[in-house]
Amino acid sequence: MATVREAVYQLLRQHGLTTIFGNPGSNELPFLADFPSDFRYFLALHEGVAIGMADGYAQATGTPALVNLHAAAGTGNAMGSLANAQASHSPLIVTAGQQVRSTVGVEPLLTNVDAGQLPRPLVKWSYEPASAQDVPRAFAQALSTAMLPPRGPVYLSIPYDDWTASVPEGLEVILARKVSGESALPDAVIATLLRRLASARSPLLVLGAEVDAAAGQGDAVLLAEKQNLPVWIAPSPGRCPVPTEHPNFRGVLTAGVASLARELHEHDLVLVIGAPVFRYHQFEPGQFLGRRDDIAPSDIGAGGSCASADWRGVRCRHRPNAASDRGAECKNGAASSKGSCKDRVCSRE
């Protein structure tokens, strides 16, 4: 079983983040121990310089840059340069070491008190993982958040004893996740969606509240009908994104990891629009779903969503052999709630 340190280096390597800038201290040494030979570390004599180098590197390469600072003191020293990085919308992942997790409450020397508050408002997102096992997921979220428009720095505080803890099963889900920051689906993404839908044995559509908020019910119905997709509503809905009397409607997904997995286990492709993937409620130990490809997550804290992307370009194209004709008519570009637009064939709009 991999350690947290091994998992994070694997994640960074997969995203091409093999260059690190920093000014570390004792809290950061467990992360740097046995430093991988395919990584490089640029040591700065001041934290502001480390942030400045990373800022320039991120702007020049167009990729995120990783910064390694020492606890609260190092973070404080970096604030001036961090303000510049925020103004420049530079995607930096800034990490700082925290004291041993079990001792943080008594605030020994080098404790980063209220670590999540310290760098704000100069970062898009700031977080101290709730457990050692949460560290790889937090890094994945940090990468996504830093790169999504508008880009900017993010901050992670990591207790230094977390690095040697074991990672539970499910790491492959985090490593396989891909996120795109497109605000409107380009033709290449639409083509990929169509290929995935065409090759899927049993695809499924999950809709969330943002579909209704964007007045997209008609488009969602048309998408479901043209692609012959059963439709579920995402867990704990705040709005109704699809007519519940529609024949493709199947129900509301359960807000538990294990229960939801059982509900979706027969489907090999799940397309989620306008909802987090997924927002759980009751605690149920279980395995999360497999590979994730997120397009423009608007609620990355909940696991991502497709809500921000204009997905309508794929709605009017047939999935091959989709028996979805129920005799509807196309009126003003929208479908009725009781059928498909069989004769409507359109390009991306």
Summary of the structure (lengths in Angstrom):
residues: 349
radius of gyration: 22.5
end to end distance: 47.6
largest distance: 71.9
contacts: 1164
relative contact order: 0.11
helix: 35%
strand: 18%
